[in-house]
Every structure is written in structure tokens, then in C-alpha cells.
Amino acid sequence: MITTTLRQIRQHNPCRKGWRTLLTFLGKTGADDDPLPLVTILQSNGLDDALWCLRTITGHDKEITRFALSCAQEVKHLMTDQRSLDALDALERHLESPLSREELDLVLVAAEWAAGSAARAAEAAVWAAEAAAAAAAWPARSAAVWAAGVGSRGSRGSRGSSTVRSSRGSSRGSTICCPCTSSSNF
């Protein structure tokens, strides 16, 4: 059984919500050195936090690496960057016959570049989706406001300037000419 401890978890700065959830589940108020099975974290906090806690475990590197490789291979069909596929192949070879430090470093750098490219592409897709949603909502909101008779006498004028908020609640800081930011969708 693979275990960690609350002290090891705390040393890796867990999120407040996850930390509180785990402490409450265990009936504890702070960190200690009692062995804590990963399956208990899975039951308490769910898969994401259990996977996050893998970073707190020492002495099981090969098992954890095999698990990570297995997870990545499950979604290999979604990978479009050859550097990501090469990294999986290198990791699989490394588990059978260890690669040199230099070979590992080259694969790691390529994988990091691939991950960065994927993250930037995902962020751009999110921004585009939010912009499309805002653009689609604007005509409907305007028509509703106008139909309600507010368009010509609204307290902010018919073209108030405001800051767009994303669906995650963060301010994008861009000023647009629309009164729809009072909606909970922005």
C-alpha cells in the first residue's frame, strides 16, 4: 500500500479547500506523520487530489512513473504533437532500460515545449469561446433591453462602457461598449 502523511502533503502547499476537506474527513485539525493511504485521499477528496498527492510520495518512483505512463497512453490518441508522442515512447524505453541523463534531458525539454504549445492553444480557444459567447449574447441582450423600453432611457445610457468578466469571474480588463456586464454570465 502506497502512503503519504499529512505533513508531507502540507509541505507541498495543497489548496485550502482540498486541505480542509481532507482534514475534516480524517477528523484532524493539522498535519501529522501518521501514514495516510492514497486510497483514503481518493475517498475523501477524489481523483484529482489523489493524483496531486503523488508528488508527496518517495520510494515508489517506478510505480508512479508506470501509472503516469499508463494514464498518458489512455489519451495518446488525442495527442497531436509529435514531441508528446516521442516523450511517451522515451519514457516507456526508460522504464525497460534506463536512458542516459542527456537523453532524458532532451526528451524533457521537447515535452515541455509541446506542453507549453498545447497550453497556449487551449488558452486561445477559451478566449475565443468567451468572445464568441459575449458577441452572441450582445444582440439578444440589446433586443431584450430595447423591448423592455430601457434602451432609450437606461441609467447607463444605451451604450455604457464596462469591463467584460469571463465565465470564471476574472476581469479581462478590456473595455467594450455594452451594458451586459451586469449579467451573471460575464
N, C-alpha and C positions, 0 to 999 in steps of 0.2 A: 504494500500500500504506500502510495506517494503522499507525503505530508509536508506541510509548512508550519509556520507558527504565526500568531498574531503579530509578534514583534517583527518578524521578517516582512510581513505584509506592510506594516506601518513604516518600516524603513524605506519602502519603495513608493511612499506617498500615494496611497489609494484615494479615490474620490471620496468626498464626505458622505454622500448618500450610500455608496456601497459599503463603506466602513461602518456607518451606523446600522445598516441593515444586518451586516454580519454580527456585530456586537450584540444587537438585540436578539437575533436568532440563537446565539450562544448563551445569552443571559449574562454577558460580561460588560464591564464598563471601560476596559482598557486592554492594552497589549500585554501578552504574557508569552512564556516559552513552551506552553503545552502543545504537543503535536496536534495538528489540525489537518485531517484528511481532505484532499481536494474534493472528494465526493460530498463532503459536508458543505463546502463552499458552493458547489453546484446546486445542492438542495436549497441552500439559503438564498443565494444571490443570482443564480442562473449561470448559463454557459459563458457569457461574455466575461463576467468577473472571475469565473473559474479558470478560463484561459489566460486572463490577465495575470492571475496569481502564479502561473507557471514561471514567471520571471523571478519569483522569490525562492525557488527550489534549487538546491545544489545537490550534486551527486547523481543525477539522473539525466545528464545531458543527452546521451544517445537515445534514450526512450522518448524524451521530449522532442528531439530533432526528428525522430521517426514519425511521431504523431503529427508534428507540423508539416512534414513532407506529405503524409497521407492526406491531411486536410487540403493542402495545396493541389494535390493530384486530383482530388474530387472536383475541383473547379478549373482544372487545366484547360478544358475546352473553351473557357471564357477568356483565356489569356491570348492576346493578340501581338504582344511584343516579344520578339524572338529572344531578347535578353532575359525575360522572365522564364521562358521555357528552358533556355540554356542553364539558368541558375538551378532549376529543379533537377535537370539531368546531372549537373555537377554535384549537387547535394546527395543525390542517390548514389553516385560513384564514390563520393567521400565516405558514405556510411559503409560501403563494402571495402574500400581500400583508401585510407586517408590521403587526401590531396596535400600538396606542399602549402606552406603559408602563403607563398607568392600566388599560387593558383587560386587559393581561397580568396585572397585579397582582390584579384582581378574579377572573379565572379561576383563578389560582394559589391564592388564599385558599379559593375554593369547592372546588377539587380537594383541597386539604389537609384540609379538613373532611370531605369524602367519604372520603378515605383513612383518617382517624382513626376515623370511624364504622365503616368496614369492618374495621379492625384490632381495634377493641373487640368487634365482633360475632364475629370469628374467635377471639379470646381467650376470650370467654364460651363459645363452642362447644367449645373444647378443655377448659376447666374442667368443663363439663357432661359431656363424654365420659369424662373421667378419673373423675369422681364416679360415673357410671353403671357404669364398669368396676369400680371399687372396691366399689360396692354389689352388683354381680353376683358378684364373687369372694368376698365375705364368707360367704354361706351355704355355698358349696361348700367353702371352706377350713375353716369351722367343722365341717361334717359330716365331712370327712376327718380332722380332728384328733380329733373325738369318736370316730369309728370306730376310730381307732388306739389309743384308750384314753388319750389325753393330755389330753382335755378336762377331766377332773376332777382331774388331778394335774400339770398343766403347770407348768413352772418359773416362769411369769409369771402363773399363775392363769388362770382361764377367761375373764377379761375384762381383760386387760392394757391399759394406756393407752400409745399410741405415736403417732408423727408420721407422717403419710402422705407418701410420696415419689411424685412423678409419674413417668411413663414416661421422662421426660428426666432423671430423677435429682435434680431440685431438690426441696427440702423445702418443703411448703406451709405448714408451721408450725401446722396445725390438729391438735388432739389429738382422737383418736377412741378408742372402746373396742373395740379388736380387736387380736389378736396377729398379724395377717397382714403387718405391715410387714417381717418378716424375708424375705419373698418378694422375688425379684428384680423382680417386676412393679410394686413400689411404692417 
